[in-house]
Amino acid sequence: MDALNTGFHPTYKPMTIGDWLITFIIQAIPLVGFVMLFVWAFGDGTHPSKKTWAQASLIFALIMIVLVIIFFAVIWSMFGSFFNTHNYNIQTV
């Protein structure tokens, strides 16, 4: 621990703005960015800040996927219920 008791090792160096810009540019590349999130989140030798950010990004992406699936399931059931209740039949029109 350091003398100020901040919880960081004395040799800890924060990521620079340039490091973060490169990280965001790589993450914005389709498919490559998604793979890199896993590399950064679970790989060795990744800066602790980037590692935590990548883990949080993956958790957030998982939560968003679950919410989207729930949303479309609700919409699908609403449309199914609407058309079943009103007895719409394409052949009778």
C-alpha positions as CSV (number, residue, x, y, z in Angstrom):
1,M,0.0,0.0,0.0
2,D,1.1,3.5,-0.5
3,A,1.6,6.2,2.2
4,L,-1.8,7.8,1.5
5,N,-3.7,4.5,1.8
6,T,-5.5,4.9,-1.6
7,G,-5.5,1.1,-2.2
8,F,-3.2,1.3,-5.2
9,H,0.2,-0.2,-5.4
10,P,3.0,2.4,-5.4
11,T,4.0,1.5,-9.0
12,Y,0.4,1.8,-10.3
13,K,0.1,4.0,-13.3
14,P,-3.4,5.1,-14.5
15,M,-4.3,4.7,-18.1
16,T,-3.9,7.8,-20.2
17,I,-6.5,9.4,-22.4
18,G,-4.7,8.1,-25.4
19,D,-4.9,4.5,-24.0
20,W,-8.6,4.9,-23.5
21,L,-9.1,6.4,-27.0
22,I,-7.3,3.4,-28.6
23,T,-9.4,1.1,-26.4
24,F,-12.7,2.7,-27.5
25,I,-11.7,2.7,-31.2
26,I,-10.8,-1.0,-31.0
27,Q,-13.9,-1.8,-29.1
28,A,-16.0,0.0,-31.8
29,I,-14.8,-2.4,-34.6
30,P,-17.6,-5.0,-35.2
31,L,-16.8,-8.5,-33.9
32,V,-13.2,-7.5,-33.1
33,G,-14.3,-5.3,-30.3
34,F,-16.5,-8.0,-28.9
35,V,-13.7,-10.5,-28.9
36,M,-11.3,-7.9,-27.4
37,L,-13.7,-7.4,-24.5
38,F,-13.3,-11.0,-23.6
39,V,-9.5,-10.8,-24.0
40,W,-9.3,-7.6,-21.8
41,A,-11.8,-8.9,-19.2
42,F,-10.2,-12.4,-18.7
43,G,-6.7,-12.1,-20.1
44,D,-3.5,-11.7,-18.1
45,G,-1.4,-8.5,-18.4
46,T,-4.4,-6.2,-18.9
47,H,-4.4,-2.9,-17.0
48,P,-6.7,-3.2,-14.0
49,S,-8.9,-0.3,-15.0
50,K,-9.3,-1.7,-18.5
51,K,-10.0,-5.2,-17.1
52,T,-12.7,-3.9,-14.8
53,W,-14.2,-1.8,-17.6
54,A,-14.3,-4.8,-20.0
55,Q,-16.0,-7.0,-17.3
56,A,-18.6,-4.3,-16.7
57,S,-19.2,-3.9,-20.4
58,L,-19.8,-7.6,-20.8
59,I,-22.2,-7.7,-17.9
60,F,-24.0,-4.6,-19.3
61,A,-24.2,-6.3,-22.7
62,L,-25.7,-9.5,-21.2
63,I,-28.3,-7.5,-19.3
64,M,-29.3,-5.6,-22.5
65,I,-29.6,-8.9,-24.4
66,V,-31.9,-10.3,-21.7
67,L,-34.0,-7.2,-21.7
68,V,-34.3,-7.2,-25.6
69,I,-35.4,-10.8,-25.5
70,I,-38.0,-10.1,-22.9
71,F,-39.2,-7.0,-24.8
72,F,-39.6,-9.0,-28.1
73,A,-41.3,-11.9,-26.3
74,V,-43.9,-9.5,-24.8
75,I,-44.4,-7.8,-28.2
76,W,-44.7,-11.2,-29.9
77,S,-47.3,-12.4,-27.3
78,M,-49.3,-9.1,-27.7
79,F,-49.5,-9.5,-31.4
80,G,-50.4,-13.2,-31.1
81,S,-53.1,-12.5,-28.6
82,F,-54.5,-9.6,-30.7
83,F,-54.8,-11.7,-33.8
84,N,-56.2,-14.8,-32.0
85,T,-58.8,-12.7,-30.2
86,H,-60.1,-11.0,-33.3
87,N,-60.2,-14.1,-35.5
88,Y,-58.4,-12.5,-38.4
89,N,-58.2,-15.0,-41.3
90,I,-56.4,-14.0,-44.5
91,Q,-58.6,-16.4,-46.6
92,T,-61.9,-14.7,-45.6
93,V,-60.8,-11.2,-46.6
